[in-house]
Amino acid sequence: MALTPPHEKEQLQAIKHTLETAPQIQKQLKEKFGYGENIFFDLDLIEYRIHNFAKDIAEDLDVASLYGVSSDNVAKVSVGSAFRGHNNEEFFPEYKFEGLFGEQLNDLIEENKHSIYGKICGRKGILAQGKHIWSLDELVSLHEIREESFGRGREKTSPCWNYVTEKFNERHETELTKNQVTMTYFNNKHRLSEEE
C-alpha cells in the first residue's frame, strides 16, 4: 500500500478507522440478515452485495453517523473491508479479521458488478440515441409475425414486410421502420432457429 508523504498521517488514521469500523459493519450486516437464524443468510447477503455498491451499502447502514466516519470514501472502504477482511501480516497485523466473503468472492462480485454496470450504461446510451434494443421476446414475436405474413402481400410465397412492421409496432407499441424490422430479422434469424 502506497502512502502519500505529505498526507501520510491522515491516511494512516483513515486506514485505522476503516479497520476498526469494518468488524462493526460485519456485526450490523449479520443482524440485518439473521446470521444463525436465517438458513438463507449467505444467499441473502451475496444478493445484497451483488445489487448494491459499497457506497450504497454504507448509506443504507448509515455508517457515517453510526461510527463517526469522516468521509464517504472511508465509509465505502469500511464496507469493502467488512466483506473482504484484513489479513495483511505486515500492515496493521493487530487489526486482522476475516471478511464476510473473503477477498476472492468479494473481488469477483465487484468485477462482475462493474461489468454489468457498464452494460447498463451502454444500453442507456443506445436508447438515448433513439435506437431500439431488441429483447429475445421481441425477436421471437418478430419471427411469429413474419410467419403469419406469408401470402398477405403481392407474392404469396414470401413474407409481407409491410404487414410485419405494422403488426409488430401495434403489438409492442413501437415506431420502427420497415427497414429496421427487416434488417433485425435477417441479422438475428440464426438466433431464432437456435431457440426453437
N, C-alpha and C positions, 0 to 999 in steps of 0.2 A: 504494500500500500504506500503510495507516494503522498507525502505531506508537503504543502507549500510553506517554505520557511517563514515568510512574514506572518502567516496565519496559523502556524503550527499549533500554538497553544489553544486557540479557539476550535481548531479541527479535532484535537485530541479530546477536548471537553465534549464536543458533539458526539464523537465516537463512543466515549464512555457512557454518555447519557443514552445513546441508542442501545448499547449492550445491556444497560440496566433496565431500560423500558421494555425491550423485546420479550423477556420472560413474563412480564405483567400482561402484555398483549396476548401471549400464548394462553395464560390463565383465563383472560376475558373471552377469547375465542372458544376455549373448552367449555366454559359456562354457556356461551351463546348456543353452541351446537350439541350440548348434552353429552359431554365426554363421560363414558362409563354407563350411561343410561340409554343413549340412542345407538341402536345397532348399526345405523347408517351414518354414524359420526364421520368416519373417514370420507365417505362419498359426499356427504353434505358439505364438508369442509373443502374438499377438492373442487366441487362445483362452485362454491362461493369464491374460491381463489381464481378459478378459470374466468368467471364472469365479472370480476372486479379487479381493477388495477390497485396497486398498493396505496396510491393516493386516495382512491375511493374508500378503501377499507379503513384507512386512517381517519377519514371524515366520518364514516359510519360508526366507528368505535369511539369517536371523539377523543382521539389520542392526544391532541394538542392541549386541551384543557384538563383532561384527567391526569396526565402525567407531567404537566408543566413543560411540554416540548416547545422550544422557542421558534421553530420554523416548520413549514410544510414539508421541506425536504428531509429534516430529521425525523418527522413523524412517518413519512413514506419509507425511509430506510429502516426505521424501527420495525415496521410491519414486515418488510422483506426479511429482516433478520429473524423475526419470530418464526417465519416459515422455513428459513434456510438453516438457522442455527449459527453458532460461532465455535469453531473447533481449531482455531489457529494456535499452534503451540508457542509461537514466538511473539505474537502481537496480542497483548492483553489476555494471556492464558488464564488469569484468575476469573475471567468472565465466561469461560467455556460453558456452553449449554447445547443440548440437542434441539434441532428445529422440529417444527410440527411435521414437515415433509422431508427435510434433508435437502442438501444442495442440489442433487441431480434432478429430483422431481420438480422442485421449485423452478430451476432453470428451464426445464422442458416446458412447463406451463407458461412461463414468461415468454419464451421463444415463440411458442405457438400463438399466444395471445397477440403478440406484435405482428405476426404474420397475418392473422385473421383481421386485426385492426386495419392493416394495410389494404387488405382486400375490400373491406367495407368502405374505406375512403376512396378506393379505386372505383367501386360501384357508384358511390355518390357523385364522383367526378363525371362518370359516363352519363348518369341521369341529368346532371347539371348541363351537359352539352346537348340535351334534348334527344339523346339516343335511348332506345328501348333495350332493356336487359331481359333476355328470354329465360323463362324458367322451363324446367323439363315438362311440367304440366302443360304449359303453353305450346311447347313443341309437339307433344302428343296430340293436343287439341288441333293444332295446325294440320297434322297428318290425317286426323279423322275427318276434318272438314274437306281436305283435299280429296279424300276417297269419296265423300258424298258428292263432290262437284263433277264427277265424270258424267258426261252426257248433258250437262246443263249449258254448255256453250255451243259454238258452231260445230266444233269437232266432237263427235260422240264418243271417241275413244281416248280423249285427252282431258286433263283437269281444266276447269274453267277458273282461271286465277282471279277474275273479277268477282266471281261468286265467293271464292275462298277468302279474299280480302274483306269483302263486305260482311260475311258471316263471322269471320274471326274478330273484326272490330266491334261488331254487335255483342258477341259473346263475352269479350274481355274488356269492353269499354275503352278501346284504344283508338288511335287515329293513324294507323300505319298505312303506308302506301303499298300499292300492288308490287312495286319493285322490292320494297323491304321484305314483304311476306314471301315473295318468290325466292329471293336470294337466301333468306333464312332457311327456307325449306331445303334448298339444294346444298347449303353449307352444313346442314345438320341431319340429312336423311340417313347417313350411316349410323348416327346415334340412335335414331328411331328403330332401325332394324335390330340393333343390339338389345334394346329394351324389350322387344317383342318376344 
